[in-house]
């Protein structure tokens, strides 16, 4: 048994240090970033990605995400015809922001059919919780051989050594974060994981040495967390923050007079029963939660609130462009983030 003594920091353990700024308006901030790599098609986006989860990454929501400039990783059970219908509604710039998800045991038939129909795919997201399994390396090789120009997202991992390995196998963007999602029980069930800020620093350092990218996956509960994630990584993936959108497909119920929607982690018993025919319980347990979240309003308003937070953060640190943000981002290690006096006080509408 060995213990790594170095302190590991999470989003709640840091705050971003402000710096001199010459901004006159938040509208001067450019939160789009162009991503390029030899052999890949260059694309531009706001590097915030909707997670490939049930109820939030549907064709209906994806259209909103990509037209607002964000990425959307489709849930891997979306049918081929629904993907084609989505692509047919988008311009090329928007279509390049759709990531088609596939499991390590899935065939590549849907990806091949999309290519034959002229729809890329431009980004392929390999969906696996444990990025340390050899089957992920094998899938990356298989996809890269057939889709040499596609961007491949792979993960999830929490250490720089495996980031390097996956990039060398042919991936371009590595998802980083185990057990950090709000509906994930992996840390409870397995004891495996790593706090996000220290983990992302390690993974990003490894990726950038060989011209790869890192996507922060999980742990964001507010726009400020997304800003912190972008200070450490090239992309940030979010799920639960979008689960209360009017457009989310989770069933709606009323609890104590409040509108609530069902939301569940992809490894929850609910999702396993709904999409996978249940757990093979003799060798696995549920590593996801199923919860009710309050309806927050239209998805576009939720996105605008997040983007407003990012723009405001950039004005605080004097950063004009997304591609320069990591160089501007310096963290304070803190004991608490907010003054708690009115944290739980009731609010009112104007």
C-alpha positions as CSV (number, residue, x, y, z in Angstrom):
1,X,0.0,0.0,0.0
2,X,1.3,3.5,-0.9
3,X,-0.2,6.9,-0.2
4,X,0.4,9.9,-2.5
5,X,0.9,12.7,0.0
6,X,0.5,15.6,-2.5
7,X,-2.6,17.6,-1.7
8,X,-5.4,17.3,-4.3
9,X,-7.6,20.3,-5.0
10,X,-11.2,20.3,-6.2
11,X,-13.3,23.2,-7.7
12,X,-14.5,24.1,-4.2
13,X,-10.9,24.4,-3.0
14,X,-9.9,27.3,-5.3
15,X,-10.9,30.7,-6.5
16,X,-9.6,32.6,-9.5
17,X,-7.4,35.6,-8.9
18,X,-8.4,38.8,-10.6
19,X,-6.0,41.0,-12.6
20,X,-5.8,44.4,-14.3
21,X,-8.2,44.6,-17.1
22,X,-8.9,47.1,-19.9
23,X,-12.4,46.0,-20.8
24,X,-15.3,48.4,-21.2
25,X,-17.9,45.8,-21.8
26,X,-18.4,42.0,-21.5
27,X,-19.4,42.0,-25.1
28,X,-15.7,42.5,-26.0
29,X,-14.9,39.0,-24.8
30,X,-14.5,36.3,-27.5
31,X,-15.5,33.0,-25.9
32,X,-15.2,31.0,-29.2
33,X,-12.0,29.0,-29.8
34,X,-10.7,27.4,-33.0
35,X,-9.4,23.9,-32.6
36,X,-6.9,22.5,-35.1
37,X,-4.7,19.5,-35.4
38,X,-2.7,18.0,-38.2
39,X,-4.9,15.6,-40.2
40,X,-8.1,16.8,-38.6
41,X,-10.7,19.3,-39.9
42,X,-10.5,22.6,-38.0
43,X,-13.6,23.6,-36.1
44,X,-14.7,26.5,-33.9
45,X,-16.9,26.4,-30.8
46,X,-17.5,27.7,-27.3
47,X,-15.7,24.8,-25.6
48,X,-18.6,23.8,-23.3
49,X,-20.1,20.4,-24.1
50,X,-23.4,18.9,-23.1
51,X,-22.8,15.4,-21.7
52,X,-24.0,12.4,-23.5
53,X,-26.7,11.6,-21.0
54,X,-30.4,10.5,-21.2
55,X,-32.9,13.4,-21.2
56,X,-30.3,16.2,-22.0
57,X,-28.5,15.2,-25.2
58,X,-31.4,14.6,-27.5
59,X,-31.7,15.9,-31.1
60,X,-34.1,18.6,-29.8
61,X,-31.6,20.0,-27.3
62,X,-28.5,19.4,-29.5
63,X,-29.9,21.8,-32.1
64,X,-30.1,24.5,-29.5
65,X,-26.6,23.8,-28.1
66,X,-24.8,23.8,-31.4
67,X,-26.6,26.8,-32.8
68,X,-25.6,28.7,-29.6
69,X,-22.0,27.7,-30.4
70,X,-21.6,24.9,-27.8
71,X,-20.8,21.2,-28.4
72,X,-23.3,18.4,-27.8
73,X,-22.2,14.8,-27.3
74,X,-25.2,12.7,-28.3
75,X,-26.5,9.9,-26.1
76,X,-25.3,6.7,-27.8
77,X,-28.8,5.2,-28.2
78,X,-30.0,8.0,-30.6
79,X,-31.2,6.3,-33.7
80,X,-29.5,6.8,-37.1
81,X,-32.6,8.4,-38.7
82,X,-32.8,10.9,-35.8
83,X,-29.1,11.8,-36.2
84,X,-29.7,12.4,-40.0
85,X,-32.7,14.6,-39.2
86,X,-30.6,16.6,-36.8
87,X,-27.7,17.1,-39.3
88,X,-30.1,18.1,-42.0
89,X,-31.2,21.1,-39.9
90,X,-27.7,22.4,-39.4
91,X,-25.1,24.3,-41.4
92,X,-21.7,22.8,-41.7
93,X,-20.2,25.0,-38.9
94,X,-23.0,23.8,-36.6
95,X,-22.9,20.2,-37.7
96,X,-19.2,20.1,-36.8
97,X,-20.2,20.7,-33.1
98,X,-22.2,17.5,-32.9
99,X,-20.3,14.5,-31.3
100,X,-21.8,11.1,-32.1
101,X,-21.3,8.7,-29.2
102,X,-20.4,5.1,-29.4
103,X,-19.6,2.4,-26.8
104,X,-16.5,0.2,-26.8
105,X,-18.6,-2.8,-27.7
106,X,-20.8,-1.1,-30.3
107,X,-20.4,-1.7,-34.1
108,X,-19.4,1.2,-36.3
109,X,-22.4,0.7,-38.6
110,X,-24.1,4.0,-37.6
111,X,-20.9,6.0,-38.1
112,X,-20.4,4.4,-41.5
113,X,-23.9,5.1,-42.6
114,X,-23.5,8.8,-41.5
115,X,-20.4,9.1,-43.6
116,X,-22.0,7.5,-46.7
117,X,-24.9,10.0,-46.2
118,X,-22.4,12.9,-46.2
119,X,-22.7,13.8,-42.5
120,X,-19.2,13.3,-41.2
121,X,-19.2,12.3,-38.5
122,X,-16.9,15.2,-37.5
123,X,-16.5,14.3,-33.8
124,X,-16.8,10.8,-32.4
125,X,-17.2,10.4,-28.6
126,X,-16.2,7.0,-27.2
127,X,-18.4,6.5,-24.2
128,X,-16.8,4.4,-21.4
129,X,-16.6,5.2,-17.7
130,X,-13.2,3.4,-17.2
131,X,-10.6,4.8,-19.6
132,X,-8.0,2.4,-18.2
133,X,-9.4,-0.6,-19.9
134,X,-7.5,-2.0,-23.0
135,X,-10.8,-2.2,-24.9
136,X,-10.8,1.6,-25.2
137,X,-7.3,1.6,-26.8
138,X,-8.6,-1.0,-29.3
139,X,-11.7,1.0,-30.1
140,X,-9.6,4.2,-30.7
141,X,-7.4,2.3,-33.2
142,X,-10.4,0.8,-34.9
143,X,-12.2,4.2,-35.3
144,X,-9.0,6.1,-36.3
145,X,-8.3,3.6,-39.1
146,X,-11.8,4.1,-40.6
147,X,-12.2,7.8,-39.9
148,X,-8.8,9.4,-40.2
149,X,-10.1,13.0,-40.3
150,X,-12.6,12.8,-37.4
151,X,-11.9,14.2,-34.0
152,X,-12.0,11.4,-31.4
153,X,-13.0,12.1,-27.7
154,X,-12.0,9.3,-25.4
155,X,-11.9,8.7,-21.6
156,X,-12.5,8.9,-18.8
157,X,-9.2,9.0,-16.9
158,X,-7.6,11.0,-14.1
159,X,-3.8,10.6,-14.6
160,X,-1.5,12.1,-17.1
161,X,0.2,8.8,-18.1
162,X,-3.0,7.3,-19.6
163,X,-3.8,10.7,-21.3
164,X,-0.5,10.3,-23.1
165,X,-1.3,6.6,-24.0
166,X,-4.7,7.4,-25.4
167,X,-3.5,10.3,-27.5
168,X,-0.7,8.1,-28.9
169,X,-3.3,5.5,-29.8
170,X,-5.1,8.1,-32.0
171,X,-7.5,10.1,-29.7
172,X,-7.5,13.9,-29.9
173,X,-9.5,15.0,-26.8
174,X,-9.3,13.1,-23.5
175,X,-12.2,13.2,-21.1
176,X,-10.9,13.6,-17.5
177,X,-12.9,13.0,-14.4
178,X,-13.9,9.8,-12.6
179,X,-16.7,9.9,-10.0
180,X,-17.1,13.7,-10.1
181,X,-20.5,13.9,-11.8
182,X,-23.5,14.9,-9.6
183,X,-25.3,11.7,-10.4
184,X,-22.3,9.4,-10.2
185,X,-21.8,7.0,-7.3
186,X,-18.5,5.6,-8.5
187,X,-16.5,7.1,-5.6
188,X,-19.1,5.7,-3.2
189,X,-19.2,2.2,-4.7
190,X,-15.5,1.8,-5.7
191,X,-13.5,4.4,-3.8
192,X,-11.9,5.4,-7.1
193,X,-11.5,9.0,-8.2
194,X,-9.5,12.2,-8.0
195,X,-10.4,15.9,-7.2
196,X,-10.9,17.9,-10.4
197,X,-8.4,20.8,-10.3
198,X,-5.3,18.9,-9.5
199,X,-6.3,16.1,-11.8
200,X,-7.0,18.5,-14.7
201,X,-3.6,20.2,-14.2
202,X,-1.9,16.8,-14.4
203,X,-3.9,15.6,-17.5
204,X,-3.6,18.9,-19.3
205,X,0.2,19.1,-18.8
206,X,0.5,15.6,-20.3
207,X,-1.8,16.3,-23.2
208,X,-0.3,19.6,-24.3
209,X,3.2,18.2,-24.5
210,X,2.0,16.1,-27.5
211,X,-0.5,18.5,-29.0
212,X,-3.6,16.9,-27.5
213,X,-6.6,18.4,-25.7
214,X,-8.4,17.6,-22.4
215,X,-12.1,17.8,-21.7
216,X,-13.1,18.3,-18.0
217,X,-15.9,15.9,-17.3
218,X,-18.1,16.4,-14.3
219,X,-18.2,18.3,-11.0
220,X,-19.6,21.6,-12.3
221,X,-22.5,22.9,-10.2
222,X,-22.5,26.5,-11.3
223,X,-21.0,28.9,-14.0
224,X,-18.1,29.6,-11.7
225,X,-17.1,25.9,-11.7
226,X,-17.2,26.0,-15.5
227,X,-14.9,29.0,-15.5
228,X,-12.5,27.1,-13.2
229,X,-12.6,24.0,-15.4
230,X,-11.8,26.1,-18.5
231,X,-8.8,27.5,-16.5
232,X,-7.5,24.0,-16.3
233,X,-8.7,22.3,-19.5
234,X,-9.5,23.0,-23.1
235,X,-13.2,21.8,-22.9
236,X,-15.7,21.3,-20.1
237,X,-18.5,18.8,-20.2
238,X,-21.6,19.4,-18.1
239,X,-24.8,17.3,-17.5
240,X,-26.9,18.1,-14.5
241,X,-26.8,21.9,-15.0
242,X,-29.0,21.3,-18.1
243,X,-31.3,18.7,-16.6
244,X,-33.9,21.2,-15.5
245,X,-34.4,22.8,-18.9
246,X,-37.9,22.9,-20.3
247,X,-36.6,21.0,-23.4
248,X,-35.1,18.1,-21.3
249,X,-37.0,14.9,-22.0
250,X,-37.1,13.7,-18.4
251,X,-40.7,13.0,-17.2
252,X,-42.1,15.9,-15.4
253,X,-43.8,15.6,-11.9
254,X,-45.0,18.0,-9.3
255,X,-43.6,18.0,-5.8
256,X,-44.9,20.4,-3.1
257,X,-46.2,22.7,-5.9
258,X,-42.8,22.7,-7.8
259,X,-42.3,21.4,-11.3
260,X,-39.6,18.7,-11.3
261,X,-38.0,16.6,-13.9
262,X,-36.5,13.1,-13.7
263,X,-32.7,13.0,-14.3
264,X,-30.4,10.0,-13.9
265,X,-26.8,9.0,-14.2
266,X,-26.0,6.6,-17.1
267,X,-25.0,3.9,-14.7
268,X,-28.1,4.2,-12.5
269,X,-30.5,1.3,-12.1
270,X,-33.2,3.5,-13.8
271,X,-31.1,4.0,-17.0
272,X,-29.8,0.4,-17.0
273,X,-33.4,-0.8,-16.9
274,X,-34.6,1.7,-19.5
275,X,-31.9,1.4,-22.1
276,X,-29.9,-1.7,-21.4
277,X,-32.5,-4.2,-20.2
278,X,-31.3,-4.1,-16.6
279,X,-28.1,-4.9,-14.7
280,X,-26.4,-8.3,-14.9
281,X,-26.4,-8.1,-11.1
282,X,-24.1,-11.0,-10.5
283,X,-21.1,-8.9,-11.3
284,X,-21.9,-5.3,-11.1
285,X,-23.8,-2.7,-9.1
286,X,-25.4,0.7,-9.7
287,X,-22.8,3.5,-9.9
288,X,-25.4,6.2,-10.7
289,X,-28.2,8.1,-9.0
290,X,-31.7,8.9,-10.2
291,X,-33.1,12.2,-8.9
292,X,-35.7,14.9,-9.4
293,X,-34.4,18.4,-10.4
294,X,-36.4,21.6,-10.4
295,X,-37.5,23.0,-13.8
296,X,-35.3,26.0,-14.4
297,X,-36.8,27.4,-17.6
298,X,-35.8,27.4,-21.3
299,X,-32.5,25.8,-22.2
300,X,-31.4,28.9,-24.1
301,X,-31.7,30.9,-20.9
302,X,-29.7,28.4,-18.9
303,X,-26.9,28.5,-21.6
304,X,-27.0,32.3,-21.6
305,X,-26.5,32.4,-17.9
306,X,-23.5,30.2,-18.1
307,X,-22.0,32.2,-21.0
308,X,-22.6,35.4,-19.1
309,X,-20.6,34.0,-16.2
310,X,-17.7,33.0,-18.5
311,X,-17.6,36.5,-20.1
312,X,-17.7,38.2,-16.7
313,X,-14.9,36.0,-15.5
314,X,-12.7,36.9,-18.5
315,X,-13.2,40.6,-17.7
316,X,-12.0,40.0,-14.1
317,X,-8.7,38.4,-15.3
318,X,-8.1,40.7,-18.3
319,X,-8.5,37.9,-20.9
320,X,-9.9,38.8,-24.3
321,X,-9.9,35.4,-26.0
322,X,-10.8,31.9,-24.9
323,X,-7.6,30.4,-26.3
324,X,-5.6,32.6,-23.9
325,X,-7.6,31.9,-20.7
326,X,-5.5,29.2,-19.2
327,X,-2.5,31.5,-19.3
328,X,-4.4,34.2,-17.5
329,X,-5.9,31.8,-14.9
330,X,-4.3,31.8,-11.5
331,X,-5.9,30.1,-8.5
332,X,-6.0,30.9,-4.8
333,X,-6.2,27.9,-2.5
334,X,-9.1,28.7,-0.2
335,X,-11.0,27.2,2.8
336,X,-14.4,28.5,1.6
337,X,-15.8,30.2,-1.5
338,X,-18.8,32.3,-0.4
339,X,-20.1,34.3,2.6
340,X,-22.8,32.0,3.9
341,X,-24.9,34.5,5.8
342,X,-27.7,34.6,3.2
343,X,-26.9,31.4,1.3
344,X,-30.1,29.7,2.3
345,X,-32.3,32.7,2.6
346,X,-35.6,32.7,0.6
347,X,-35.5,34.8,-2.6
348,X,-38.1,36.9,-4.3
349,X,-38.7,38.0,-7.9
350,X,-38.7,41.7,-8.9
